[in-house]
Every structure is written in structure tokens, then in C-alpha cells.
Amino acid sequence: MQRRLTNWIESYLHFTRYEESPTRFHLWTAITIISAAVNRNCWMSRGYYKIFPNLYVLFIGPSGVGKSTSSGIGVEILRETSLKVNIYKDSITSPALMNFMSQSKVVCDLSDGKLQEKTPVLIYASELGNLLSQRTGVRELTLLLTELFNKQGDHEDTTNVRGKIKITKPCVTFFACCFPGWIDEELTSVA
């Protein structure tokens, strides 16, 4: 496939140059979207393990500074691509995330003719308080997201209710926005 842009981040910043959100939000949106798009297709070898480019990015700022607007532009661009990255938006529980990811496995043809199975997902919350709350089980969800951050192999979970769920080579990118007060007042009490 022929490359269409010489530098995707520069092109994205040029595309969003007249949008009122700060450039730093657009820059980190571009980096996060690349992270989700690339997923397990590239990595850095650390000898005993690989580092994948998945990111967990959080925009923190007062209302009206463009957090959700700038992040939403990038998420919509990713959604409109032909890439096989499933996007989960806003409120979620650990069981729902496990179920979503177990149904998000993709199979890709590698250049050597072999098939690769993986589970690339983007979890997006335009307001982090909707994602991490007492009603969604913030403690369990935080532990699961931590476990999935740089998982080298498959992730398996077994419960009496759901039975066994397997997530094949997960690659989670996390992208959310919140108010500074939410971090101080809510996150400490629920995490």
C-alpha cells in the first residue's frame, strides 16, 4: 500500500488548525489515534518481552477548553477508517468490557502468509466520571484495565456466571476526558 501522507501527525494538526481546542489536545489526540490504529502491528523488543504502542491518555481541564471536542474528532476519524479497531464509548463495567473484547477479536493476514489473531480496542470516555463510577464497579474495572495494559499473551477470565472468557492478545488504548475536581473529589474515593 502506498503512503498517502508523509507525516500523519503533522497532517492531523494542519487539519485541526482552525478548531478552537488547544494544539496540545490535538497533538495527543493524534498520538492516541495512531496508538489505537497501530495496536499490535509494531512493537519494541525488550529481549524478554515486547512493548506495544498502546496508550492510556487522559485530558484534564475545566469545562469548555475543548477536551471532548478535540478527542472526539480523532475518535470519529478512527471510526470511519477501514481498520479493525472496535471502539467502546462511555459507561462500562468489567464484565461488559470482557464480553465486548471477547467479541472484538480480529484475524489479520501477515506478509508471510500466516494469520494473526488479536483484540485491538479503544475505550473512549468523553467524561471519565461516566466510565469510572461506583455503579460501574470502578475498582474491578481499574484492576482489569491495569492487567490488560501491556498484556503479552491472551487474557482469560472465568466466573460462575459468565463461564470462561478468552481475549486473544489484547491491545487496549484508553482515551478519556475529565474535570480537575473529579480527580480530587471522586477518583480518590472510588479507586
N, C-alpha and C positions, 0 to 999 in steps of 0.2 A: 504494500500500500504506500502510495506517495504521500509525503508530508505536505499538509496544506498551509501550516503556519510555521514560521521559523522559531518563534518563541510564544508558546501558548499564554504564559502569564502576562507578558507584555501586551499581547493582543487583547487579552481579557481586560487589562487595566485601561487600554485605549477604548475598548467597547463601553466601559462603565465610566469614562472620564466626566461625563456631564450629569451623572447621577449624584445626588447630594450627600450620600454617605461618605465618611472619611475613606481616603485611599487605603489606609491600613486594613480596614474591614474588607475592602475589595481584594487586596493582596492576599489576606488569609483565607478568604472565600476561594480564590483561585487555587491556592495551595491545597486546601482541603478537598476540592473537587478533583484535582489531579490525583490526590491520595486515594480517593474512592475509585476513580477510574482505573488507575494502575493496579490496585489491590495486590494480588499475589503474582502478578506478571513480572515484577522485578523485585530484587532484594539485595541486601548487602550480606555477604558471608562473614560470620564471626568465628569461623572454624568449627565450633561445636553446634552452632545454631545459626539461623538466618534472621535478619531484621527486615521486616516488611514495612512498607511506607504508610501503613495505616496511622491516622492521627486522631486524637481526641481534642477538639478545638472548642473553646467557649468564649463567646463575645460577652463582655460585661460592660454595661454602661446604662446611663439614665434613659428614660423614655424619650423617643424622638430623635435619637442620634443616628439611626439607620442600621441598627444591628440586624433586625429581621428582614429589612428591605434588601440589604446587600447580600446576606446569606441566602435569601430566597431566590435571588437572580441566579446564583450559581447552582443551587439545587434544581431549579427548573431547567437549566441548560443540561445538567446531567440526566435528568428525567427524559428529556427529548432526544437523547442520543440513542444509538443502537447498542450501546454497551449493556452487558448483562449485570447490572448492579441494582438490586432491589432497594427501595427507599422506604423506611418506616418513619412515619411522622407522628409527632406529639405523644400523647399518653400511651404508656405501655407497662405491662407487668413482666416479671421474669418468665412465667410460663408462656405468656403471649409472645415474648421475644424468642424463646426457644422454639415454639411452634412456627413462627414466621421464618426463622432461619433454617429450620429443618425442611421447609418447603422452598427455600431460595437457592438450593444447590444448582450450579451450572456446570456443564461439561464443555470444555474447550479443546479444539484440535491444536496440538503443538506442531512446530515446524518439522519435527522428526516423525510425524505420523501417529504419535501416541496421543491418548486422550488424558486430559487433566480434569479432575473434579475438584471444585472449591465452592465456597459460600461467601461471596462478596456482598456486603450490605452497608448502607449508610443509614444511621439512625439520626434523624433531624428533629430538633425541637425549637420552634421559633420562640418558645418560652420554656425554659428549663423547669420551672415550677410545675408545668403540666406533665412533664416526664417523670421527675423525681418528687414524689409526694407520699404522704402517709398511706393514702388509699391505693397507690400502685406498688407498695412494698419497696420503698427506696433502699433499704438495707440489702435485701436479696438482689435487687437489680444492680446496685453498685458493685456487689461482690461478683455477679455474673459478668458485668462489663469489664471488670478488672481481670477476671480469668480469661476472657476472650481477647483481651488487648493484643497480645502477641503470641497467640497460640500457635505452636509449631505443627501439631498434628490435628487429628479430629477431636471434637469435644463430644462427650457422651454424658447423658443425664438420665437417671432412672428414678421414677417416683411410683407410688402405689396407684395414683390416679391416672397419670398420663402414660405410664409404662416407660419403655426405653426410647429416648430420642437421641439421634446422632446428627451432629453438624459436621459435615465434611470440610476440613481445612478452612475454618472460619477466617475471614478478614473483615473486621469491623472498623468502620470510620464513624466517629461520633462528632456531631456538629450541633451546637446549641447556643442560645442567647439567654441572658438574664439581667436583672437589675442588681446593682451592688448590694442593696438592702436584703435581697433574697439570700445571698451568700451568708451575710452576717446573722440574719434572723431565722431563716428556715433550714438551710443546709446543715448547720451545726446541730440543730435539734433533731433532725431526722437521720443524719448519716452517722 
